[in-house]
Amino acid sequence: MPDPVLTVIRQYIDLESRIGGYEAHAAMAGAFDDAYRAVAQLVGSSARNIAFTESATVSFAQAVSSVPFERGDIILTTRNDYNSNQIQFLSLRDRLGVAVVRAPDGDAGGVDVGVMEEMIRGLRPRLVSVTHVPTNSGLVQDVTSIGSVCREEGVLYLVDACQSVGQMPVDVAAIGCDFLSATSRKFLRGPRGSGFLFVSDRVLDLGLAPLFPDLRGAEWVEADRYELADSAIRFETWESYFALILGTAEAARYAMSIGLESIQQRVRLLADGLRERLARIDGVRLLDRGAELAAIVSCEPAGHDPAEVVAALRKRGINLSAQSRTAAVIDNADKGVTASLRLSPHYYNTEEEIEAAVDALRHCLSE
Ligand SMILES: Cc1ncc(COP(=O)(O)O)c(C=O)c1O
């Protein structure tokens, strides 16, 4: 997290400890209003369309739980959607009898948008759900083209932007989504334990709400009746880690002050350079596929356990992660990998650091 993000969080916790939780919240009411505005600006929406949550996963679950599924409904997704999202869909399938259908990939990698469009028109799914950038590779899915078909067909559209928010411009109006779930802790450089959800006016006007709203999202007005909040707040819960909401907003402001276009250019330059260098190491197989690639670089180190490679590089101050097969069972099966390495350069990394990471990896693999 950048210093201004840390400062905001620390100051708020400090205030809570001095004057009390409710009192701090009341004293900082204006800062919380600004927090909705900052995150709204980040994704091109209005403050009333933003809900703060604990994570991208919670945002996603809240969104999915608001869809009035009936037995036989179809959830149309892709072969590269996030594992937790897939688990939630399969759980819904088992409980409600909905069908989970995955559009096929095209030759370049990533969903075949033409086929997906036909499937949206032909199958009339209850929900279309696409992960913008998957957890395990640099693929960028064409969420905008899919969004325009969903708009034409009036189909609900949920985008998981966990890995894209903070590393590239993300504009909900351009994408045409009904929901966009995101986390604070990844490329946005915000705190762990915090996320947000964009909810479209269409969804609000339809009266959709999470399956379990609480007294934050609704008011219990009579013994047998409650009224929903008229904004995306209906997707929030009453209790929350308020310091992290302010931290998330500060991270959004920080990213916007640098500029999302500049961030995108810089991270892609570093990621492309990293891929070029990795390709020259014997025994490294690059795994990223797609017409457009973002700043998640994935590769397989032949004959080495990725977890051991991660541990060895961490000792040298280089942070990367190992991805198990179950992070993306379909994509990994397609690529024939059981585990992989994930390197995610950010704009603050230098070319020298990229070089050092590649050298360290080469050294580790030659041992
Ligand atoms: C594509 C994608 N979606 C969602 C998530 C979940 O994010 P969180 O753990 O913050 O809920 C992740 C986390 O790695 C992810 O990569």
The ligand as a Tripos MOL2 file, in Angstrom:
@<TRIPOS>MOLECULE
LIG
   16    16     1     0     0
SMALL
NO_CHARGES

@<TRIPOS>ATOM
      1 C1         -9.9790  -12.9890  -10.9190 C.3       1 LIG1
      2 C2        -10.1950  -12.9670   -9.4410 C.ar      1 LIG1
      3 N1        -11.4270  -12.7490   -8.9690 N.ar      1 LIG1
      4 C3        -11.6770  -12.7040   -7.6580 C.ar      1 LIG1
      5 C4        -10.6730  -12.8870   -6.7450 C.ar      1 LIG1
      6 C5        -11.0230  -12.8490   -5.2930 C.3       1 LIG1
      7 O1        -10.5050  -11.7380   -4.6780 O.3       1 LIG1
      8 P1        -10.6140  -11.6490   -3.0810 P.3       1 LIG1
      9 O2         -9.7380  -12.7600   -2.5700 O.co2     1 LIG1
     10 O3        -10.0920  -10.3110   -2.7300 O.co2     1 LIG1
     11 O4        -12.0070  -11.8690   -2.7290 O.co2     1 LIG1
     12 C6         -9.3710  -13.1240   -7.1850 C.ar      1 LIG1
     13 C7         -8.2860  -13.3530   -6.2190 C.2       1 LIG1
     14 O5         -7.2210  -13.8050   -6.5330 O.2       1 LIG1
     15 C8         -9.1190  -13.1530   -8.5770 C.ar      1 LIG1
     16 O6         -7.9000  -13.3630   -9.0570 O.3       1 LIG1
@<TRIPOS>BOND
     1     1     2 1
     2     2     3 ar
     3     2    15 ar
     4     3     4 ar
     5     4     5 ar
     6     5     6 1
     7     5    12 ar
     8     6     7 1
     9     7     8 1
    10     8     9 2
    11     8    10 1
    12     8    11 1
    13    12    13 1
    14    12    15 ar
    15    13    14 2
    16    15    16 1
@<TRIPOS>SUBSTRUCTURE
     1 LIG1         1 GROUP 0 **** ****
